[in-house]
């Protein structure tokens, strides 16, 4: 893509040959994730965002069983001591 700065244009001009496959109606979102060792990525179309979001939230809920629960007693002591 070529962007001309001096002619007042705000949108980039695509290079020749890239115009044929351009479909502006279907927006896509690129998602990337890593666990420190592996990198994964996926592309989600605008039509499937809700489906992906529901599947992703179910996956997160299913795998968050190892988290520590908050200790309400120690939190109350800390807030009481601050006053």
C-alpha positions as CSV (number, residue, x, y, z in Angstrom):
1,X,0.0,0.0,0.0
2,X,1.2,3.4,-0.9
3,X,0.3,6.5,1.2
4,X,0.9,9.9,-0.3
5,X,1.4,12.4,2.4
6,X,1.6,15.7,0.4
7,X,-1.6,15.5,-1.6
8,X,-4.1,15.6,1.3
9,X,-5.4,12.0,1.0
10,X,-6.3,10.2,4.3
11,X,-6.7,6.7,2.9
12,X,-3.9,4.5,1.5
13,X,-3.8,3.7,-2.2
14,X,-3.5,-0.1,-2.9
15,X,-0.8,-1.3,-5.2
16,X,-1.7,-2.5,-8.6
17,X,-3.1,-6.0,-8.7
18,X,-4.5,-6.0,-5.2
19,X,-7.8,-4.4,-6.1
20,X,-9.5,-7.4,-7.6
21,X,-9.8,-9.4,-4.4
22,X,-10.8,-6.6,-2.1
23,X,-14.2,-7.0,-0.4
24,X,-14.9,-4.1,2.0
25,X,-18.3,-5.4,3.1
26,X,-16.9,-8.4,5.1
27,X,-14.7,-7.2,8.0
28,X,-12.5,-9.6,9.7
29,X,-10.7,-9.6,13.1
30,X,-7.3,-11.2,13.7
31,X,-6.8,-12.7,17.1
32,X,-3.4,-13.8,18.5
33,X,-2.5,-15.6,21.6
34,X,0.6,-17.1,23.2
35,X,1.3,-19.2,26.3
36,X,5.0,-18.4,26.3
37,X,6.0,-21.3,24.2
38,X,3.5,-21.5,21.3
39,X,1.8,-18.8,19.3
40,X,-1.6,-19.3,17.7
41,X,-3.8,-17.0,15.7
42,X,-7.2,-17.1,14.0
43,X,-9.3,-14.9,11.8
44,X,-12.9,-14.3,12.7
45,X,-15.3,-12.8,10.2
46,X,-17.9,-10.2,11.4
47,X,-20.7,-12.7,10.8
48,X,-19.2,-15.2,13.3
49,X,-18.1,-12.9,16.1
50,X,-21.0,-13.8,18.4
51,X,-20.4,-17.5,17.9
52,X,-16.7,-17.2,18.5
53,X,-17.2,-15.0,21.6
54,X,-19.6,-17.6,23.2
55,X,-17.3,-20.5,22.5
56,X,-14.3,-18.5,23.9
57,X,-16.1,-17.5,27.1
58,X,-17.2,-21.2,27.6
59,X,-13.6,-22.3,27.2
60,X,-12.4,-19.7,29.7
61,X,-15.0,-20.7,32.3
62,X,-14.2,-24.4,31.9
63,X,-10.5,-23.8,32.4
64,X,-10.4,-21.4,35.3
65,X,-10.9,-23.9,38.1
66,X,-7.3,-23.5,39.5
67,X,-7.7,-19.9,40.5
68,X,-7.5,-19.1,44.2
69,X,-10.6,-17.7,45.9
70,X,-10.4,-14.3,47.6
71,X,-10.1,-14.3,51.4
72,X,-12.9,-12.0,52.6
73,X,-11.6,-11.9,56.2
74,X,-8.1,-10.6,55.3
75,X,-9.6,-8.0,52.9
76,X,-11.9,-6.7,55.7
77,X,-8.9,-6.4,58.1
78,X,-6.9,-4.4,55.6
79,X,-9.7,-2.0,54.8
80,X,-10.5,-1.6,58.5
81,X,-6.9,-0.8,59.3
82,X,-6.7,1.9,56.6
83,X,-9.5,4.0,58.1
